[in-house]
Amino acid sequence: MNPLNRQWFYKGFHRRLTDSLGKAAGDQVWRDAGEKFSGILASQPELKRHKGAMTLPAVALYRALTARGEDAEGLLNAYGEDMGKRFARIIHALTSLPGADRLVWRHVGSVMEKASSDKLGYRRELVSDPPDMYGVDILSCPYHELAKQLGDEKAVLCICHMDKEYSRGFRHIRYDRNSAISEGARACEYRLRFDPGKD
């Protein structure tokens, strides 16, 4: 069985491949990527427990698509954006419940700290606390570090695209991220502000 079929985030990418490349070619890329994914884990089993292990399927898919001369970065990034938009709709629905937006904003610091903690493999620097703005710079990300270690830095951009989209889903919380480590910047700059005018 293809190990990619067990990867919840990437499972829908199989259909994206068959829609974009045709069934035969899409199925072949999916099989090739599954073999590459298995190969990475067979040669470096410790990566299965790496904090950035969500990167591994992206790297395998990136390599399989690149080997066929396909636009790996474009296909993966578009998928990441679409997944992010799906998550954004869920987040928007949840933060549209009465009082949920203010509750999230009241705890935005602890939520962001848990989501980008040292325990998860991040290095971060707090820039600003509420009430005006919550700002944090992510100086090192486990997904980017692993992709760089494997020599396929651009494979991880799909996760960055997903992150950028879903973070826009919070009702009454404006999110800006103008830079990303994976795009060559010093840090991923997260800037969040409470804005009652933003739906």
GROMACS elastic network, one bead per residue, 0.5 to 0.9 nm:
[ bonds ]
;  ai    aj funct       b0    kb
    1     4     6  0.86731   500
    1     5     6  0.77968   500
    1    34     6  0.88788   500
    2     5     6  0.57210   500
    2     6     6  0.79347   500
    2    30     6  0.82412   500
    2    31     6  0.67523   500
    2    33     6  0.88454   500
    2    34     6  0.53818   500
    2    35     6  0.76175   500
    2    38     6  0.86662   500
    3     6     6  0.56575   500
    3     7     6  0.72783   500
    3    34     6  0.58541   500
    3    35     6  0.82739   500
    3    37     6  0.74844   500
    3    38     6  0.71004   500
    4     7     6  0.51810   500
    4     8     6  0.84228   500
    4    10     6  0.71455   500
    4    11     6  0.66380   500
    4    30     6  0.79288   500
    4    31     6  0.87392   500
    4    33     6  0.78681   500
    4    34     6  0.56165   500
    4    37     6  0.76390   500
    4    57     6  0.68321   500
    5     8     6  0.75447   500
    5    10     6  0.79557   500
    5    11     6  0.55878   500
    5    14     6  0.87053   500
    5    34     6  0.85284   500
    6     9     6  0.89956   500
    6    10     6  0.86090   500
    6    11     6  0.71506   500
    7    10     6  0.55856   500
    7    11     6  0.57710   500
    7    54     6  0.85352   500
    7    57     6  0.77235   500
    8    11     6  0.53922   500
    8    12     6  0.79727   500
    9    12     6  0.72523   500
    9    13     6  0.83701   500
    9    54     6  0.84537   500
    9    83     6  0.81361   500
   10    13     6  0.52738   500
   10    14     6  0.76141   500
   10    57     6  0.73324   500
   10    58     6  0.79026   500
   10    79     6  0.87507   500
   11    14     6  0.60659   500
   11    15     6  0.81343   500
   12    15     6  0.56544   500
   12    16     6  0.67010   500
   12    17     6  0.89978   500
   12    79     6  0.86225   500
   13    17     6  0.61394   500
   13    18     6  0.87417   500
   13    30     6  0.86934   500
   13    76     6  0.81454   500
   13    79     6  0.68969   500
   14    17     6  0.51407   500
   14    18     6  0.64883   500
   14    19     6  0.86992   500
   14    26     6  0.69468   500
   14    27     6  0.72948   500
   14    29     6  0.86824   500
   14    30     6  0.62897   500
   15    18     6  0.51545   500
   15    19     6  0.60796   500
   15    20     6  0.85188   500
   15    23     6  0.86759   500
   15    26     6  0.78558   500
   15    27     6  0.88725   500
   16    19     6  0.51189   500
   16    20     6  0.60883   500
   16    21     6  0.84153   500
   16    26     6  0.80996   500
   16    75     6  0.82847   500
   16    79     6  0.76984   500
   17    20     6  0.51281   500
   17    21     6  0.56874   500
   17    22     6  0.72744   500
   17    23     6  0.78023   500
   17    25     6  0.79296   500
   17    27     6  0.75439   500
   17    29     6  0.77526   500
   17    30     6  0.77961   500
   17    75     6  0.82324   500
   18    21     6  0.52848   500
   18    24     6  0.73628   500
   18    25     6  0.69720   500
   18    27     6  0.66249   500
   19    22     6  0.57033   500
   19    23     6  0.71454   500
   19    26     6  0.76793   500
   20    23     6  0.86741   500
   20    26     6  0.75634   500
   20    75     6  0.86340   500
   21    24     6  0.79448   500
   21    25     6  0.57002   500
   21    26     6  0.54349   500
   22    25     6  0.56212   500
   22    26     6  0.57583   500
   22    27     6  0.83386   500
   23    26     6  0.51357   500
   23    27     6  0.58895   500
   23    28     6  0.84207   500
   24    27     6  0.52985   500
   24    28     6  0.61781   500
   24    29     6  0.87549   500
   25    28     6  0.50398   500
   25    29     6  0.62032   500
   25    30     6  0.85941   500
   26    29     6  0.52135   500
   26    30     6  0.62006   500
   26    31     6  0.86849   500
   27    30     6  0.50490   500
   27    31     6  0.62040   500
   27    32     6  0.86099   500
   28    31     6  0.50690   500
   28    32     6  0.60603   500
   28    33     6  0.84605   500
   29    32     6  0.50036   500
   29    33     6  0.59562   500
   29    34     6  0.84285   500
   29    61     6  0.75712   500
   29    64     6  0.58739   500
   29    65     6  0.64887   500
   29    68     6  0.81459   500
   30    33     6  0.51520   500
   30    34     6  0.61181   500
   30    35     6  0.87325   500
   30    61     6  0.73697   500
   30    64     6  0.79200   500
   31    34     6  0.50184   500
   31    35     6  0.63280   500
   31    36     6  0.86841   500
   31    64     6  0.88851   500
   32    35     6  0.51707   500
   32    36     6  0.62496   500
   32    37     6  0.86205   500
   32    60     6  0.82426   500
   32    61     6  0.80954   500
   32    63     6  0.89239   500
   32    64     6  0.58636   500
   32    65     6  0.88555   500
   33    37     6  0.59994   500
   33    38     6  0.85177   500
   33    57     6  0.76841   500
   33    58     6  0.89496   500
   33    59     6  0.85836   500
   33    62     6  0.80073   500
   33    63     6  0.72351   500
   33    64     6  0.51928   500
   33    65     6  0.81055   500
   34    37     6  0.50374   500
   34    38     6  0.61867   500
   34    39     6  0.84943   500
   34    57     6  0.80160   500
   34    60     6  0.70849   500
   34    61     6  0.79353   500
   34    64     6  0.89464   500
   35    38     6  0.50727   500
   35    39     6  0.60085   500
   35    40     6  0.86532   500
   35    60     6  0.81396   500
   36    40     6  0.61880   500
   36    41     6  0.87114   500
   36    57     6  0.87103   500
   36    59     6  0.86550   500
   36    60     6  0.52852   500
   36    61     6  0.80583   500
   36    63     6  0.78436   500
   36    64     6  0.75528   500
   37    40     6  0.52588   500
   37    41     6  0.64763   500
   37    42     6  0.86473   500
   37    56     6  0.66732   500
   37    57     6  0.60538   500
   37    58     6  0.89292   500
   37    59     6  0.78754   500
   37    60     6  0.51186   500
   37    61     6  0.81405   500
   38    41     6  0.52439   500
   38    42     6  0.59961   500
   38    43     6  0.86207   500
   38    60     6  0.88313   500
   39    42     6  0.50008   500
   39    43     6  0.61235   500
   39    44     6  0.83714   500
   40    43     6  0.53788   500
   40    44     6  0.59212   500
   40    45     6  0.76659   500
   40    47     6  0.82737   500
   40    56     6  0.78865   500
   40    60     6  0.81413   500
   41    44     6  0.50106   500
   41    46     6  0.76217   500
   41    47     6  0.65927   500
   41    48     6  0.66155   500
   41    56     6  0.86616   500
   42    45     6  0.55858   500
   43    46     6  0.89921   500
   44    47     6  0.58532   500
   44    48     6  0.81002   500
   45    48     6  0.58030   500
   45    49     6  0.81138   500
   46    49     6  0.58489   500
   46    50     6  0.68353   500
   47    51     6  0.83672   500
   47    52     6  0.83340   500
   47    53     6  0.64120   500
   47    56     6  0.83545   500
   47   146     6  0.87396   500
   48    51     6  0.85725   500
   48    52     6  0.89717   500
   48    53     6  0.59867   500
   48    56     6  0.85998   500
   49    52     6  0.83397   500
   49    53     6  0.67235   500
   50    53     6  0.51370   500
   50    54     6  0.87669   500
   50   121     6  0.88703   500
   50   142     6  0.81246   500
   50   146     6  0.82164   500
   51    54     6  0.80200   500
   51   119     6  0.86962   500
   51   120     6  0.59712   500
   51   121     6  0.60109   500
   51   142     6  0.59950   500
   51   143     6  0.75900   500
   51   146     6  0.87922   500
   52    55     6  0.57919   500
   52    56     6  0.79446   500
   52   120     6  0.83789   500
   52   121     6  0.77320   500
   52   141     6  0.80040   500
   52   144     6  0.77196   500
   52   145     6  0.77512   500
   52   146     6  0.61726   500
   52   147     6  0.84662   500
   53    56     6  0.55139   500
   53    57     6  0.81959   500
   53   142     6  0.83447   500
   53   143     6  0.71658   500
   53   146     6  0.77488   500
   54    57     6  0.66151   500
   54    58     6  0.75248   500
   54   143     6  0.70484   500
   54   159     6  0.87396   500
   55    58     6  0.52888   500
   55    59     6  0.62560   500
   55    60     6  0.88254   500
   55   142     6  0.87607   500
   55   143     6  0.55367   500
   55   144     6  0.78871   500
   55   146     6  0.70044   500
   55   147     6  0.64396   500
   55   155     6  0.76114   500
   55   156     6  0.60769   500
   55   159     6  0.80636   500
   56    59     6  0.50863   500
   56    60     6  0.62564   500
   56    61     6  0.86640   500
   56   143     6  0.88294   500
   56   146     6  0.81776   500
   56   147     6  0.76701   500
   56   155     6  0.89793   500
   56   156     6  0.89295   500
   57    60     6  0.50276   500
   57    61     6  0.60940   500
   57    62     6  0.83913   500
   58    61     6  0.51325   500
   58    62     6  0.58998   500
   58    63     6  0.85086   500
   58    76     6  0.76758   500
   58   147     6  0.87915   500
   58   155     6  0.55873   500
   58   156     6  0.65050   500
   58   158     6  0.78008   500
   58   159     6  0.86940   500
   59    63     6  0.61137   500
   59    64     6  0.85956   500
   59   147     6  0.69307   500
   59   150     6  0.80118   500
   59   151     6  0.89455   500
   59   152     6  0.63291   500
   59   153     6  0.84417   500
   59   154     6  0.85813   500
   59   155     6  0.53121   500
   59   156     6  0.73568   500
   60    63     6  0.52145   500
   60    64     6  0.62010   500
   60    65     6  0.86412   500
   60   155     6  0.86373   500
   61    64     6  0.50960   500
   61    65     6  0.60508   500
   61    66     6  0.83884   500
   61    72     6  0.76213   500
   61    76     6  0.82425   500
   61   155     6  0.81714   500
   62    65     6  0.52988   500
   62    66     6  0.59880   500
   62    67     6  0.85199   500
   62    71     6  0.88212   500
   62    72     6  0.52163   500
   62    73     6  0.70617   500
   62    76     6  0.76190   500
   62   152     6  0.78170   500
   62   154     6  0.83904   500
   62   155     6  0.57396   500
   63    66     6  0.50990   500
   63    67     6  0.60286   500
   63    68     6  0.87653   500
   63    72     6  0.78120   500
   63   152     6  0.80627   500
   63   155     6  0.85380   500
   64    67     6  0.52233   500
   64    68     6  0.66753   500
   64    69     6  0.89706   500
   64    70     6  0.87803   500
   64    72     6  0.82877   500
   65    68     6  0.52980   500
   65    69     6  0.64324   500
   65    70     6  0.51695   500
   65    71     6  0.69601   500
   65    72     6  0.52179   500
   65    73     6  0.88944   500
   65    75     6  0.89857   500
   66    70     6  0.54617   500
   66    71     6  0.68624   500
   66    72     6  0.57525   500
   66    73     6  0.87539   500
   67    70     6  0.75444   500
   69    72     6  0.82204   500
   70    73     6  0.87409   500
   70    74     6  0.89099   500
   70    75     6  0.84949   500
   71    74     6  0.53714   500
   71    75     6  0.61865   500
   71    76     6  0.85680   500
   72    75     6  0.53568   500
   72    76     6  0.60389   500
   72    77     6  0.83551   500
   72   155     6  0.79204   500
   73    76     6  0.53445   500
   73    77     6  0.58795   500
   73    78     6  0.84359   500
   73   154     6  0.67368   500
   73   155     6  0.65973   500
   73   157     6  0.76743   500
   73   158     6  0.77843   500
   74    77     6  0.52593   500
   74    78     6  0.60732   500
   74    79     6  0.85775   500
   74   158     6  0.88716   500
   75    78     6  0.53319   500
   75    79     6  0.62943   500
   75    80     6  0.87357   500
   75   158     6  0.87699   500
   76    79     6  0.50931   500
   76    80     6  0.61701   500
   76    81     6  0.86810   500
   76   155     6  0.75520   500
   76   156     6  0.87983   500
   76   157     6  0.78816   500
   76   158     6  0.53808   500
   76   159     6  0.88496   500
   77    81     6  0.61828   500
   77    82     6  0.86274   500
   77   155     6  0.85802   500
   77   156     6  0.87494   500
   77   157     6  0.62796   500
   77   159     6  0.77922   500
   77   160     6  0.83650   500
   77   161     6  0.61519   500
   77   162     6  0.80196   500
   78    81     6  0.51077   500
   78    82     6  0.62380   500
   78    83     6  0.86840   500
   78   158     6  0.73629   500
   78   161     6  0.79207   500
   78   162     6  0.89162   500
   79    82     6  0.50890   500
   79    83     6  0.61749   500
   79    84     6  0.84973   500
   79   158     6  0.69799   500
   79   161     6  0.86018   500
   79   162     6  0.80630   500
   80    83     6  0.51648   500
   80    84     6  0.60704   500
   80    85     6  0.86442   500
   80   157     6  0.81256   500
   80   159     6  0.58803   500
   80   160     6  0.76231   500
   80   161     6  0.53659   500
   80   163     6  0.81263   500
   80   165     6  0.85424   500
   81    85     6  0.62000   500
   81    86     6  0.87151   500
   81   158     6  0.72204   500
   81   159     6  0.84333   500
   81   160     6  0.86334   500
   81   161     6  0.51154   500
   81   163     6  0.81265   500
   81   164     6  0.78824   500
   81   165     6  0.60769   500
   81   166     6  0.83992   500
   82    85     6  0.50951   500
   82    86     6  0.63608   500
   82    87     6  0.87855   500
   82   161     6  0.87657   500
   82   162     6  0.72376   500
   82   165     6  0.81383   500
   83    86     6  0.51009   500
   83    87     6  0.63504   500
   83    88     6  0.85754   500
   83   161     6  0.89123   500
   83   162     6  0.59830   500
   83   165     6  0.82491   500
   83   166     6  0.80475   500
   84    87     6  0.51158   500
   84    88     6  0.60144   500
   84    89     6  0.87319   500
   84   159     6  0.87328   500
   84   161     6  0.71510   500
   84   163     6  0.61716   500
   84   164     6  0.72215   500
   84   167     6  0.80122   500
   84   169     6  0.89884   500
   85    89     6  0.63072   500
   85    90     6  0.88096   500
   85   162     6  0.74775   500
   85   165     6  0.55350   500
   85   166     6  0.56488   500
   85   168     6  0.85281   500
   85   169     6  0.78414   500
   86    89     6  0.53565   500
   86    90     6  0.67062   500
   86    91     6  0.88979   500
   86   165     6  0.87743   500
   86   166     6  0.74535   500
   87    90     6  0.51513   500
   87    91     6  0.62002   500
   87    92     6  0.85483   500
   87   162     6  0.85594   500
   87   165     6  0.81494   500
   87   166     6  0.53497   500
   87   167     6  0.86490   500
   87   169     6  0.76121   500
   88    91     6  0.50000   500
   88    92     6  0.59307   500
   88    93     6  0.85104   500
   88   165     6  0.66179   500
   88   167     6  0.66399   500
   88   168     6  0.63991   500
   88   170     6  0.72611   500
   89    92     6  0.50513   500
   89    93     6  0.61884   500
   89    94     6  0.86822   500
   89   166     6  0.78707   500
   89   169     6  0.61053   500
   89   170     6  0.88556   500
   90    93     6  0.51841   500
   90    94     6  0.63037   500
   90    95     6  0.86933   500
   90   166     6  0.88836   500
   90   169     6  0.76967   500
   91    94     6  0.51205   500
   91    95     6  0.60643   500
   91    96     6  0.84433   500
   91   166     6  0.75634   500
   91   167     6  0.84333   500
   91   168     6  0.88622   500
   91   169     6  0.54361   500
   91   170     6  0.58821   500
   91   171     6  0.80590   500
   92    95     6  0.51853   500
   92    96     6  0.59942   500
   92    97     6  0.89967   500
   92   168     6  0.85178   500
   92   170     6  0.51697   500
   92   171     6  0.55779   500
   92   199     6  0.84630   500
   93    96     6  0.51674   500
   93    97     6  0.70611   500
   93   169     6  0.85016   500
   93   170     6  0.86220   500
   93   171     6  0.83129   500
   94    97     6  0.57576   500
   94   100     6  0.71811   500
   94   101     6  0.86090   500
   94   170     6  0.84373   500
   94   171     6  0.87022   500
   95    98     6  0.78311   500
   95    99     6  0.78770   500
   95   101     6  0.50008   500
   95   102     6  0.86497   500
   95   103     6  0.88376   500
   95   104     6  0.77705   500
   95   169     6  0.84637   500
   95   170     6  0.60942   500
   95   171     6  0.55767   500
   95   172     6  0.84101   500
   96    99     6  0.79019   500
   96   100     6  0.65439   500
   96   101     6  0.67871   500
   96   170     6  0.83850   500
   96   171     6  0.62248   500
   96   172     6  0.88812   500
   96   199     6  0.86872   500
   97   100     6  0.54575   500
   97   101     6  0.76791   500
   98   101     6  0.76656   500
   98   102     6  0.89374   500
   99   102     6  0.55227   500
   99   103     6  0.62175   500
   99   104     6  0.87655   500
  100   104     6  0.61035   500
  100   105     6  0.85462   500
  100   171     6  0.87610   500
  101   104     6  0.52731   500
  101   105     6  0.62439   500
  101   106     6  0.86434   500
  101   170     6  0.73373   500
  101   171     6  0.60494   500
  101   172     6  0.62913   500
  101   173     6  0.74232   500
  101   194     6  0.87498   500
  102   106     6  0.59744   500
  102   107     6  0.86360   500
  102   172     6  0.82642   500
  102   173     6  0.89955   500
  102   194     6  0.83484   500
  103   106     6  0.51033   500
  103   107     6  0.64443   500
  103   108     6  0.84718   500
  104   107     6  0.52630   500
  104   108     6  0.56835   500
  104   111     6  0.81553   500
  104   170     6  0.87232   500
  104   173     6  0.88500   500
  105   109     6  0.81654   500
  105   130     6  0.84189   500
  105   131     6  0.88667   500
  105   172     6  0.88696   500
  105   173     6  0.73664   500
  105   193     6  0.84541   500
  105   194     6  0.68377   500
  106   109     6  0.78980   500
  106   130     6  0.83206   500
  106   131     6  0.86892   500
  107   110     6  0.55457   500
  107   111     6  0.61466   500
  107   112     6  0.86400   500
  108   111     6  0.50679   500
  108   112     6  0.60092   500
  108   113     6  0.83749   500
  108   130     6  0.84528   500
  108   134     6  0.75048   500
  108   192     6  0.86760   500
  109   112     6  0.52833   500
  109   113     6  0.59910   500
  109   114     6  0.86095   500
  109   129     6  0.74194   500
  109   130     6  0.80846   500
  109   134     6  0.70151   500
  109   135     6  0.89730   500
  110   114     6  0.60956   500
  110   115     6  0.85146   500
  111   114     6  0.52909   500
  111   115     6  0.61989   500
  111   116     6  0.87096   500
  112   116     6  0.60676   500
  112   117     6  0.81080   500
  112   136     6  0.84906   500
  113   116     6  0.53076   500
  113   117     6  0.54246   500
  113   118     6  0.89024   500
  113   124     6  0.87870   500
  114   117     6  0.52786   500
  114   118     6  0.88464   500
  114   119     6  0.86917   500
  114   120     6  0.83909   500
  115   120     6  0.77347   500
  116   119     6  0.82469   500
  116   120     6  0.64942   500
  116   121     6  0.76957   500
  116   122     6  0.56094   500
  116   123     6  0.76801   500
  116   124     6  0.73555   500
  116   138     6  0.77533   500
  116   141     6  0.83500   500
  117   120     6  0.53594   500
  117   121     6  0.67306   500
  117   122     6  0.56106   500
  117   123     6  0.72186   500
  117   124     6  0.76534   500
  118   123     6  0.60113   500
  118   124     6  0.80218   500
  119   122     6  0.73716   500
  120   141     6  0.89282   500
  120   142     6  0.76223   500
  121   140     6  0.79555   500
  121   141     6  0.66479   500
  121   142     6  0.53135   500
  121   143     6  0.88679   500
  122   138     6  0.70380   500
  122   139     6  0.74379   500
  122   140     6  0.53944   500
  122   142     6  0.61441   500
  123   137     6  0.86290   500
  123   138     6  0.60292   500
  123   139     6  0.53165   500
  123   141     6  0.69400   500
  124   136     6  0.67794   500
  124   137     6  0.55975   500
  124   139     6  0.53583   500
  124   140     6  0.70837   500
  124   141     6  0.89332   500
  124   187     6  0.87691   500
  125   135     6  0.87508   500
  125   136     6  0.56698   500
  125   137     6  0.51250   500
  125   138     6  0.65032   500
  125   139     6  0.71689   500
  126   129     6  0.76945   500
  126   134     6  0.83154   500
  126   135     6  0.62269   500
  126   137     6  0.63894   500
  126   138     6  0.87716   500
  127   134     6  0.75007   500
  127   136     6  0.51506   500
  127   137     6  0.68754   500
  127   191     6  0.89315   500
  128   132     6  0.82221   500
  128   133     6  0.61041   500
  128   134     6  0.51660   500
  128   136     6  0.69528   500
  128   191     6  0.86066   500
  129   132     6  0.72500   500
  129   133     6  0.59153   500
  129   135     6  0.65965   500
  129   136     6  0.88011   500
  130   134     6  0.51416   500
  130   135     6  0.84943   500
  130   192     6  0.88724   500
  130   193     6  0.78980   500
  130   194     6  0.87091   500
  131   134     6  0.75653   500
  131   193     6  0.81053   500
  131   194     6  0.79653   500
  132   192     6  0.88915   500
  132   193     6  0.64715   500
  132   194     6  0.75454   500
  133   191     6  0.67694   500
  133   192     6  0.56710   500
  133   194     6  0.73891   500
  134   190     6  0.79464   500
  134   191     6  0.58613   500
  134   192     6  0.50969   500
  134   193     6  0.64024   500
  135   189     6  0.73331   500
  135   190     6  0.55455   500
  135   192     6  0.62919   500
  135   193     6  0.86973   500
  136   188     6  0.82538   500
  136   189     6  0.61467   500
  136   190     6  0.53049   500
  136   191     6  0.67345   500
  136   192     6  0.89481   500
  137   186     6  0.88935   500
  137   187     6  0.56478   500
  137   188     6  0.55587   500
  137   190     6  0.61235   500
  137   191     6  0.86488   500
  138   141     6  0.68904   500
  138   180     6  0.85783   500
  138   181     6  0.81834   500
  138   186     6  0.87513   500
  138   187     6  0.52874   500
  138   189     6  0.64636   500
  138   190     6  0.77570   500
  139   181     6  0.74695   500
  139   186     6  0.67101   500
  139   188     6  0.67236   500
  139   189     6  0.87777   500
  140   143     6  0.89639   500
  140   144     6  0.76806   500
  140   145     6  0.72687   500
  140   181     6  0.75588   500
  140   186     6  0.89754   500
  140   187     6  0.72918   500
  140   188     6  0.84282   500
  141   144     6  0.54121   500
  141   145     6  0.60794   500
  141   146     6  0.86595   500
  141   181     6  0.80382   500
  141   188     6  0.88393   500
  142   145     6  0.50224   500
  142   146     6  0.60713   500
  142   147     6  0.85508   500
  143   146     6  0.53754   500
  143   147     6  0.62411   500
  143   148     6  0.86103   500
  143   156     6  0.65596   500
  143   159     6  0.82028   500
  144   147     6  0.51373   500
  144   148     6  0.60488   500
  144   149     6  0.84885   500
  144   153     6  0.66119   500
  144   154     6  0.86533   500
  144   155     6  0.88303   500
  144   156     6  0.61230   500
  144   157     6  0.83288   500
  144   181     6  0.76053   500
  144   182     6  0.62517   500
  145   148     6  0.51577   500
  145   149     6  0.60959   500
  145   150     6  0.87038   500
  145   153     6  0.81688   500
  146   150     6  0.62194   500
  146   151     6  0.86287   500
  146   152     6  0.88428   500
  146   153     6  0.82097   500
  146   156     6  0.88929   500
  147   150     6  0.51455   500
  147   151     6  0.62490   500
  147   152     6  0.52871   500
  147   154     6  0.75792   500
  147   155     6  0.67808   500
  147   156     6  0.62750   500
  148   151     6  0.50041   500
  148   152     6  0.58154   500
  148   154     6  0.83376   500
  148   156     6  0.89019   500
  149   152     6  0.77836   500
  149   153     6  0.80037   500
  150   153     6  0.76555   500
  151   154     6  0.89007   500
  152   155     6  0.56469   500
  152   156     6  0.78925   500
  153   156     6  0.61776   500
  153   157     6  0.78539   500
  153   182     6  0.70014   500
  154   157     6  0.54864   500
  154   158     6  0.82701   500
  154   182     6  0.70895   500
  154   183     6  0.83409   500
  155   158     6  0.66918   500
  155   159     6  0.85447   500
  156   159     6  0.55793   500
  156   160     6  0.68669   500
  156   182     6  0.74354   500
  157   161     6  0.61421   500
  157   162     6  0.85638   500
  157   182     6  0.65195   500
  157   183     6  0.80738   500
  158   161     6  0.50637   500
  158   162     6  0.62142   500
  158   163     6  0.86217   500
  159   162     6  0.50240   500
  159   163     6  0.61199   500
  159   164     6  0.86089   500
  160   163     6  0.50376   500
  160   164     6  0.61329   500
  160   165     6  0.86973   500
  160   180     6  0.78426   500
  160   182     6  0.78941   500
  161   164     6  0.51592   500
  161   165     6  0.63243   500
  161   166     6  0.87688   500
  162   165     6  0.53225   500
  162   166     6  0.62189   500
  162   167     6  0.85598   500
  163   166     6  0.54554   500
  163   167     6  0.61001   500
  163   168     6  0.88760   500
  164   167     6  0.55627   500
  164   168     6  0.69477   500
  164   175     6  0.86133   500
  164   176     6  0.83590   500
  164   177     6  0.71873   500
  165   168     6  0.55461   500
  165   169     6  0.73761   500
  166   169     6  0.54263   500
  166   170     6  0.81506   500
  167   170     6  0.65212   500
  167   174     6  0.87383   500
  167   175     6  0.64869   500
  167   176     6  0.86977   500
  168   171     6  0.82092   500
  168   173     6  0.79290   500
  168   174     6  0.69612   500
  168   175     6  0.58579   500
  168   176     6  0.82820   500
  169   173     6  0.83669   500
  169   174     6  0.89732   500
  169   175     6  0.89047   500
  169   199     6  0.88503   500
  170   173     6  0.54487   500
  170   174     6  0.74909   500
  170   175     6  0.83150   500
  170   198     6  0.89850   500
  170   199     6  0.82076   500
  171   174     6  0.79924   500
  171   195     6  0.85554   500
  171   196     6  0.82252   500
  171   198     6  0.65034   500
  171   199     6  0.52055   500
  172   193     6  0.83811   500
  172   194     6  0.58335   500
  172   197     6  0.65102   500
  172   199     6  0.57691   500
  173   192     6  0.65103   500
  173   193     6  0.55936   500
  173   195     6  0.55073   500
  173   196     6  0.76265   500
  173   198     6  0.69011   500
  173   199     6  0.84731   500
  174   191     6  0.80912   500
  174   192     6  0.55220   500
  174   193     6  0.51392   500
  174   194     6  0.62077   500
  174   195     6  0.61447   500
  174   198     6  0.68918   500
  175   190     6  0.72473   500
  175   191     6  0.58116   500
  175   193     6  0.67225   500
  176   189     6  0.78852   500
  176   190     6  0.61192   500
  176   191     6  0.51465   500
  176   192     6  0.64648   500
  176   193     6  0.87826   500
  177   180     6  0.76198   500
  177   188     6  0.69010   500
  177   189     6  0.53276   500
  177   190     6  0.50291   500
  177   191     6  0.63393   500
  177   192     6  0.88533   500
  178   188     6  0.76638   500
  178   189     6  0.64026   500
  178   190     6  0.79252   500
  178   191     6  0.88450   500
  179   182     6  0.87702   500
  179   183     6  0.72863   500
  179   184     6  0.83440   500
  179   185     6  0.59546   500
  179   186     6  0.81230   500
  179   187     6  0.66925   500
  179   188     6  0.52442   500
  179   189     6  0.57761   500
  179   190     6  0.85452   500
  180   183     6  0.52817   500
  180   184     6  0.67794   500
  180   185     6  0.54640   500
  180   186     6  0.75471   500
  180   187     6  0.57575   500
  180   189     6  0.69245   500
  181   184     6  0.51409   500
  181   186     6  0.58600   500
  181   187     6  0.50740   500
  181   188     6  0.55609   500
  182   185     6  0.71836   500
  182   187     6  0.88248   500
  182   188     6  0.83903   500
  184   187     6  0.84708   500
  185   188     6  0.72309   500
  186   189     6  0.89732   500
  194   198     6  0.86502   500
  195   198     6  0.56312   500
  195   199     6  0.87624   500
  196   199     6  0.76136   500
